[in-house]
Amino acid sequence: MINPTKTMFLIKSNKLNNKYKKWITTLPCIIHDCRWTERTDPHHASIQDDTKGMSTKVPDYYCIPLCRYHHNQLDNMGVQSFAKKYALNYEVLIIRHLSLYIITFGEIDGEEEENDNENSQDLLFQ
């Protein structure tokens, strides 16, 4: 869970970024020793709690790569149970992937469009 009190900078993320999501699918599954060889799914990591309402869409910049098997497992187990089982820190994973994207492409850009979801969140980083 991202702690807003440790925020160093903020990226407005009321936009969808198809280029970032497509890039995430080219990365391997974040689960250690996963043998999935096909494209991964861009899982939108929930940062609020263990439930993600159907109408609540987290920003595309919160995507992490999961293979189809582990994505289904996460959906069945819930966010916190899955994170505990695999010792995952979603905040670190989100920051790591976004940093790698910025290093690779030099900036956050792409096919952005406004997200009409009133529940959209801002990206918070330590």
Backbone bond lengths (Angstrom), bond angles and torsions (degrees), N, CA, C in turn:
res aa  C-N    CA-C-N  psi(-1)  N-CA   C-N-CA  omega(-1)  CA-C   N-CA-C  phi
1 M - - - 1.437 - - 1.527 108.64 -
2 I 1.283 117.68 130.15 1.452 121.77 -178.35 1.519 109.54 -75.58
3 N 1.319 115.56 132.41 1.451 122.04 -178.36 1.523 109.12 -97.96
4 P 1.343 118.21 107.49 1.464 119.73 -176.10 1.525 113.38 -65.36
5 T 1.324 119.06 -18.08 1.462 120.24 179.74 1.519 111.53 -72.87
6 K 1.317 118.79 -15.20 1.461 122.98 179.37 1.527 111.56 -101.89
7 T 1.313 117.04 16.03 1.459 121.74 -175.02 1.518 111.96 -69.27
8 M 1.328 116.64 128.85 1.462 121.90 174.22 1.517 110.47 -102.17
9 F 1.312 116.79 -35.67 1.463 119.49 176.36 1.513 109.99 -151.33
10 L 1.297 114.62 162.91 1.451 121.76 -172.79 1.520 109.42 -129.71
11 I 1.309 116.11 132.87 1.461 121.01 175.30 1.520 106.34 -114.10
12 K 1.314 116.42 121.80 1.450 119.05 178.27 1.522 108.42 -65.57
13 S 1.302 115.73 128.23 1.458 117.94 -175.15 1.522 111.60 -131.07
14 N 1.312 116.47 40.76 1.450 118.90 173.59 1.523 109.95 -83.85
15 K 1.325 115.05 15.01 1.458 121.07 179.23 1.525 110.07 -113.76
16 L 1.306 114.33 155.08 1.448 121.15 173.97 1.522 106.92 -97.39
17 N 1.320 117.47 143.31 1.455 119.58 -179.72 1.526 108.78 -128.85
18 N 1.328 115.22 98.83 1.460 120.43 -178.15 1.518 112.43 -66.64
19 K 1.326 117.50 -33.60 1.473 120.85 179.10 1.532 110.17 -63.79
20 Y 1.308 117.05 -42.87 1.471 120.89 178.80 1.529 110.61 -64.86
21 K 1.327 117.42 -45.34 1.465 120.31 178.71 1.526 111.48 -61.33
22 K 1.325 116.54 -42.29 1.471 120.21 179.42 1.529 110.44 -63.91
23 W 1.331 116.48 -40.75 1.472 120.64 178.01 1.527 110.47 -62.99
24 I 1.324 118.09 -40.97 1.471 121.77 179.07 1.530 110.40 -56.80
25 T 1.333 117.72 -37.24 1.472 120.87 -177.55 1.526 112.65 -68.54
26 T 1.335 117.37 -14.03 1.467 120.42 178.81 1.533 111.85 -86.90
27 L 1.323 116.88 -8.49 1.467 121.48 -177.32 1.524 110.46 -91.00
28 P 1.329 116.69 156.38 1.468 119.02 177.65 1.528 111.32 -72.63
29 C 1.300 115.04 159.99 1.464 122.06 176.16 1.533 109.21 -56.97
30 I 1.331 116.89 140.62 1.467 120.82 -177.30 1.528 113.22 -73.11
31 I 1.314 117.42 -11.57 1.466 120.35 -178.76 1.524 109.55 -78.79
32 H 1.320 115.14 124.35 1.465 122.01 -178.24 1.529 110.21 -57.07
33 D 1.308 116.32 136.07 1.472 124.18 178.27 1.524 114.47 67.67
34 C 1.318 117.60 16.91 1.454 119.58 174.88 1.524 107.67 -70.20
35 R 1.317 116.51 136.42 1.467 120.67 -176.96 1.527 112.90 -104.65
36 W 1.305 117.02 15.14 1.458 121.69 179.44 1.521 109.19 -64.43
37 T 1.320 117.66 129.92 1.464 120.54 -175.77 1.530 113.08 -111.50
38 E 1.313 117.16 -8.31 1.461 120.24 179.35 1.527 109.90 -91.42
39 R 1.324 115.44 175.03 1.469 119.81 178.36 1.525 110.46 -54.67
40 T 1.321 115.15 146.34 1.455 120.39 177.64 1.527 110.22 -90.26
41 D 1.308 115.24 169.78 1.465 121.80 175.09 1.521 108.96 -94.89
42 P 1.323 118.07 142.86 1.466 119.78 173.67 1.527 109.03 -84.09
43 H 1.323 116.30 94.17 1.464 120.34 -179.65 1.525 109.72 -78.83
44 H 1.326 117.34 125.85 1.464 122.25 177.09 1.527 107.68 -81.63
45 A 1.317 116.21 101.45 1.463 121.37 -176.55 1.521 110.45 -70.03
46 S 1.311 115.86 121.51 1.457 120.85 177.20 1.513 109.41 -74.73
47 I 1.321 116.96 134.40 1.457 119.71 -179.19 1.513 112.32 -111.88
48 Q 1.320 118.09 0.28 1.458 119.83 -176.15 1.517 112.74 -91.95
49 D 1.292 117.87 -52.12 1.457 121.04 -178.19 1.513 108.88 -162.45
50 D 1.322 116.45 -167.16 1.459 121.11 -175.71 1.521 113.08 -79.28
51 T 1.300 118.12 -4.20 1.457 120.38 179.35 1.519 109.59 -120.22
52 K 1.288 115.72 144.63 1.461 121.60 175.95 1.514 106.28 -127.41
53 G 1.318 116.36 111.11 1.453 120.40 -178.87 1.514 110.96 -63.00
54 M 1.297 115.92 151.43 1.461 120.44 -178.98 1.526 111.49 -60.13
55 S 1.341 117.09 -29.81 1.456 118.72 -177.82 1.533 112.26 -93.31
56 T 1.318 117.08 -3.32 1.457 120.52 -178.86 1.519 109.23 -99.95
57 K 1.306 115.95 112.29 1.464 121.27 -179.34 1.512 108.38 -109.65
58 V 1.313 116.10 123.44 1.457 118.41 177.24 1.528 108.74 -79.77
59 P 1.327 117.72 158.96 1.467 120.73 -176.78 1.528 113.04 -60.31
60 D 1.315 115.72 151.64 1.462 120.40 177.58 1.524 111.69 -60.84
61 Y 1.326 117.38 -26.86 1.458 120.16 179.53 1.525 112.32 -70.78
62 Y 1.321 117.43 -5.82 1.465 121.91 176.11 1.533 111.05 -94.64
63 C 1.321 117.87 6.66 1.468 120.72 -179.60 1.518 111.84 -69.56
64 I 1.316 114.56 141.08 1.467 122.07 171.65 1.528 106.77 -130.29
65 P 1.337 117.31 149.46 1.470 119.32 -177.28 1.525 112.58 -82.23
66 L 1.306 115.52 124.70 1.462 121.86 174.36 1.523 108.85 -131.00
67 C 1.316 116.86 138.54 1.461 119.67 174.28 1.526 108.06 -68.69
68 R 1.306 116.41 164.32 1.462 121.32 -178.30 1.532 110.90 -56.73
69 Y 1.341 117.63 -42.60 1.471 121.25 -179.10 1.527 110.97 -60.14
70 H 1.343 116.66 -51.58 1.463 119.95 -177.26 1.531 111.95 -71.29
71 H 1.323 117.55 -29.91 1.461 120.52 176.07 1.530 110.04 -64.39
72 N 1.327 116.52 -44.99 1.465 120.63 176.97 1.529 110.60 -63.59
73 Q 1.338 115.97 -40.32 1.457 120.03 179.36 1.536 110.53 -62.24
74 L 1.315 117.20 -43.39 1.467 121.20 178.23 1.528 110.21 -61.35
75 D 1.320 116.85 -45.24 1.467 120.12 179.88 1.523 111.35 -60.42
76 N 1.320 117.26 -36.47 1.466 121.39 -179.81 1.529 112.79 -77.55
77 M 1.316 117.68 -35.62 1.468 122.20 -175.92 1.524 112.88 -86.21
78 G 1.303 117.45 -31.80 1.456 121.90 -171.39 1.521 109.98 98.55
79 V 1.310 115.64 154.56 1.456 122.91 -172.96 1.529 112.37 -60.31
80 Q 1.327 116.70 -51.47 1.466 119.92 -175.29 1.530 112.39 -69.13
81 S 1.316 118.16 -40.67 1.467 121.21 178.67 1.522 110.87 -63.60
82 F 1.326 116.14 -41.47 1.459 121.34 178.70 1.526 110.01 -64.08
83 A 1.334 116.56 -45.42 1.469 120.99 179.46 1.523 110.99 -61.14
84 K 1.304 116.71 -40.19 1.469 120.47 179.59 1.534 111.02 -67.46
85 K 1.322 116.91 -43.98 1.468 121.09 -179.28 1.529 111.29 -58.82
86 Y 1.338 116.99 -41.66 1.463 121.13 -175.98 1.534 113.71 -104.03
87 A 1.321 116.57 9.49 1.474 122.15 179.02 1.532 111.34 53.14
88 L 1.322 115.81 53.39 1.457 122.01 -178.15 1.521 110.95 -101.28
89 N 1.307 115.18 143.24 1.458 121.85 171.79 1.526 105.83 -118.17
90 Y 1.329 116.61 104.30 1.457 121.12 -174.82 1.525 112.33 -60.07
91 E 1.320 117.15 -38.54 1.459 120.45 179.55 1.524 110.53 -59.31
92 V 1.308 116.91 -47.48 1.468 121.27 179.47 1.525 110.32 -63.13
93 L 1.321 117.64 -42.92 1.466 121.22 -179.43 1.526 111.75 -63.85
94 I 1.321 116.71 -42.92 1.463 120.40 179.28 1.532 110.18 -62.80
95 I 1.314 116.18 -47.74 1.465 120.50 -179.32 1.523 110.94 -64.12
96 R 1.331 117.18 -41.51 1.465 120.94 -179.95 1.523 111.28 -61.67
97 H 1.324 117.26 -45.54 1.461 119.95 -177.99 1.525 111.62 -70.33
98 L 1.313 116.96 -40.95 1.462 118.85 177.98 1.522 110.95 -65.47
99 S 1.321 117.72 -38.62 1.473 121.29 177.40 1.519 111.03 -63.29
100 L 1.325 116.96 -44.16 1.462 121.06 178.40 1.528 110.66 -61.48
101 Y 1.319 116.36 -39.60 1.463 120.91 177.95 1.530 110.83 -62.57
102 I 1.325 116.29 -45.52 1.469 120.47 -179.85 1.523 110.55 -65.02
103 I 1.325 117.64 -40.98 1.470 121.37 177.63 1.528 110.27 -62.82
104 T 1.320 116.74 -41.77 1.463 121.77 -177.63 1.525 112.39 -70.78
105 F 1.319 117.36 -44.45 1.463 121.21 -173.04 1.526 113.67 -106.39
106 G 1.315 118.15 -7.47 1.456 121.75 175.86 1.509 115.79 85.08
107 E 1.311 117.58 -11.86 1.461 120.50 -179.71 1.518 109.14 -171.29
108 I 1.316 114.01 172.43 1.459 119.30 172.31 1.514 105.74 -95.21
109 D 1.308 115.36 112.24 1.456 119.60 179.43 1.504 107.73 -146.10
110 G 1.276 116.96 -169.30 1.455 119.64 176.08 1.504 111.76 126.73
111 E 1.301 113.85 -164.48 1.454 121.08 -176.99 1.519 108.16 -83.61
112 E 1.321 115.58 82.37 1.446 119.28 -178.93 1.520 110.30 -93.06
113 E 1.314 114.49 146.58 1.447 120.30 174.70 1.513 107.63 -144.81
114 E 1.307 115.81 155.36 1.455 119.99 -178.45 1.521 110.01 -65.07
115 N 1.335 115.19 139.53 1.448 122.24 174.92 1.520 106.21 -97.93
116 D 1.318 117.41 112.82 1.460 121.33 -176.94 1.522 112.70 -74.50
117 N 1.320 117.77 -6.49 1.453 121.89 -178.23 1.531 109.83 -65.07
118 E 1.316 116.92 119.24 1.459 120.11 -179.77 1.517 111.93 -68.70
119 N 1.328 117.39 -15.03 1.458 121.68 179.56 1.524 112.56 -92.39
120 S 1.339 118.19 11.43 1.460 120.07 -179.93 1.516 109.62 -62.50
121 Q 1.341 115.70 153.29 1.451 122.06 -174.85 1.514 110.61 -116.08
122 D 1.317 116.15 161.42 1.458 121.58 171.86 1.516 107.50 -91.10
123 L 1.325 115.55 148.66 1.458 120.42 175.39 1.517 108.61 -79.66
124 L 1.290 115.92 124.92 1.461 120.55 179.20 1.508 108.75 -114.18
125 F 1.314 116.51 132.29 1.453 121.01 179.20 1.506 110.50 -129.54
126 Q 1.322 115.47 146.80 1.455 121.02 175.87 1.501 109.87 -73.56
